[in-house]
């Protein structure tokens, strides 16, 4: 009778250990998924800022050249 109970206890222990390993593995997978998702979002934001920055730079160059062209044309007239 005691061997039956000790076998049940050992089986329960092994079950709990394997469930703990599965829980830890799942937590690690979740952490890595959050990190990757965060990295993709950060990269997407970086590219958006880069595009808007380039757009603003191009706009200021165009506006400056247009204004200088206007000023030089008025001075020549």
N, C-alpha and C positions, 0 to 999 in steps of 0.2 A: 504494500500500500504506500509506503513512504517513497519508493522509487517512482511510482506514478505521480505523486505530488511534486517530487523534485524535478521530474521530467517536464511537468506542466510549468513549473517555475522557470526552468531553463528556456523552454519554448517562449514563454512570455517575455523573458529578458531579451532573447534574440530578436523577437518581434519589435520590442521597444527600441533596441539599438538600431535596427534597420530602418524603422520609421524616423528616428532622429537623423540618420544619415540622409534619408530622402528629403527631410525638411531642410537640412543644411544645404543640400545640393540645389533644391528649388529656390532657396533664398539667394544663393550665389547666382543662379541663372537670372532671377529677377533683378538683382543689383546690376549685373552686366547689361541686361536689356535696357534698364533705366539710363545707364551711362552712355550706351550707344545712341539711344533716342535723344539724350541731352546733347551729345556731340553733333548729331545731325542737325538739331535745331540751332545750335550755336554756329555751325558752318553755314546754314541757310541765312541766318541773320547777318553773318559776316559778309556773305556775297551780296545781300541786299544793300548793306551800308556801302560796300565797294561800288556797286552800280549807281546808287544815288550820289555818292561822292564824285564819281566820274561825270555823271550828268550835270551836277552843279558846277564842276570845274569847266566843262565844255560851255555851259551857259554863260559863265562869267567871262570866259575868253571871247565868246561871240559878242557879248554886250560891250565889253571893253573895246574890241576892234571896231564895232559899229559906231560907238561914241567917238573914238579917235578919228575915224573916217569922216564923220560929220563935222568935227571941230576943224580938221585940216581943210575940208572942202569950204567951210565958212571963212577960214583965214585966207584962203586963196582967192576968194571972191571979192 
